[in-house]
Amino acid sequence: MWDLDGTLINSIPSIVSGLRKASGKDLDEQKLFSLLKINSYVAFKHFGLDNSIRPYFKEIERNIHPREKKPFPDIEKVLTESNINVIVTHKDKKSVEVLLRYWKLDHYFTEVLCLEDDNFPRKPEPDSYKYLHNKYNIDLVVGDRELDFIPARKLGIPTCAFQNPAVEADFHINTYKEFNIVKQSLKKES
């Protein structure tokens, strides 16, 4: 099971750009990036941003061309080697479909849950994870933020943190070239 932004796709820079533009403020990019690794609500609170700009921010980010949101290197190799890939994301379904199609990654995913479009509560609520785990017997959750792993831990699913050593996870990797180590460890455990 995969998160999308910051895990499969390097879209955090476009999210930072979109939020800076929506706020009309010169927000510190590094601080904003680190706060978004927690979640957008923390970033909004820290910078004193009114929640009313959230729809404008989402619209700006949605309209940034997919070429600006590149897949992380070697992700396609990892996806190819996996039996089942599913996504759980806070993004809207249309923008996810456009993004995956643009990068020719859509065929790798058996199912994509866009929480609000698919009527699931936002992460870290476990409903979407429980649904996918019951349907596909998920053996690993890959994400970049703590909220990606809370539902996995509740369900006893191993976790892999991508480019975020600050979160609690069973595995930590910085590149997808390191993913074989995770796969080998999972095989030993099963």
N, C-alpha and C positions, 0 to 999 in steps of 0.2 A: 504494500500500500504506500502510495507516494503523496506527499504534499506537492504543490505546484511551484508557487512563488518562492524563490530562494533555495529550492531543492532540485527540481527538474530544470527550471528556467531561471536564468539570471535576470529577474525582473525587478529586483529591489531598487536598482538605480532609477528605473522609470517610475516606480512608486514614490521614491524620494523626490524626484523631479515634479511629479504630479501634485504631491502634497505641498511642496514649496510654492508652486504656482497657485494652487487653490487657496492657500493661506494668505497670499499677498505679502508674505514676510520673508526676510532673508534668514531662513532657519539654518542652523549649523548642520551641514550635511552629515558629518561623522556622527554627531550626537543623534540626529534623526535616524540614521541607519541603525545604530545600536539599539535605539528604543523600538524601532520597527521589528527587530529580531525578537522582542518580547511580544508586542502586539500594537496595533494602531491606536488603541484606546490609551495606552500608556504614553505614546508619543503625543497624542492630542492633549492629554492632561499636562504633560511636562511643558509644552509650548503654549499652553493656555488657548488652544484652538477651540472654537465653538463647533459643536457636533453638527450644526446646520450646514457647514461646508462639505460634509462627508459626501453627499451626492455629487457635488461639483467636482470634488477630488476624484471620485470613482469615474466620472465621465471623462475627465482629462486623462487619467491613466488608461482608460479603455481605448481612447483614441490615439495613443502613442503607437506608432506602427510596430507590428510584430518583429521587424528586423532589429529593433532596439531591445528586444527581449529574447536573448539568445539562449538556447539550451547549453547547459554546462558541458564542457569537453568530456568525451567518453561515455556520456549518458546513454547514447543509442546502443552501444555495445552491451551495457548492463541490461537495458530493456530487452534486447534480443535474447539474452541468456536466461531471462526469467520466464517461467511458465505462464504466470498470470500477473498482470499489472493493472492496478486500479488507482484512481486519484480521488482524494478528498480535498476540496479547495473552497475558500470563501469567495473566489471569483465568480462572476456570472457565467452561465452556460455558453452564451453566444461568444463572449471574448475568449473563453477557453477553447472552444471549437475552432475559432479563427486562428488562434495561436498554434494549436497542435497541427492543424492542417498546413499552415504556412511552413512550419519546420518539418513536415512530413513525419510526424510522430503519432498521429491519431490512431493508426492501425496497431500500435503496440498496446493499447488499453482496452481491456475487456469492459470496463465500466468507469465512468467519470461522474462523481457526485459533486455538484455545485450546490452547496448546502441550502442556500435560500431558494434557489430555483427548484430544488428537489424536495423542499419542505422538511429538511432536517435542521435541528438546532446547530448553532455555530460550535466549532471546537472551542473549548475542550469537552463539551458534552459528548458522551460516548455513542449516541444513537447511530450515527452513520458508520462508525467503526464496527459496532455490533452487527449491523445489517450486512456489511461486506464480509466480515469474519465468518458469520453463519453461512453465507452464500458461497464463499470461496476458500475458507480455511486459511486465512492470511497468516504467513509465517514471519513477516517482518514489516515494520513501519519505518519509512525513511522520511525525515523532515529536518527543518532547520530551527524550530522554535519549541520551547517547552510545551506550548499548548498542543503541538502535534503528538506528544508522547503521553500526556495524562490519560487520554482514553485508552491508549494501547496498554499502558500499565494496568489499568482497571480490568482489562480483558486478558492479561497475561501474555501479550504479544511482544516479542523482542523488538527493540528499537535501535535505530541507527541515526545519529546526529550528523548532518552534513554542514561543514564549515561553521560549527558553533560548539567549541569545547566547554562553554559555560553551562550547557544544559545537561541534565541527568539522562543518560542513555546507556544501553548495553554496549554500543559500539560508537566510535567517533571516527569520521573520515574527513579529509580536506579535499580530496579529488576522487573521481570515480575510478581511477586506476587502482585505488586501494580497496575497491569493493570485493575483490576476490578473497581477501582476508576475512571479511564478514561472511561471505558464502561458505568458506571452509569451516569457520567456527560454527555456523548454523548446522552444517552437515554432521559435525562431530557430536553436537547436542541432540540430534534426532535419532 
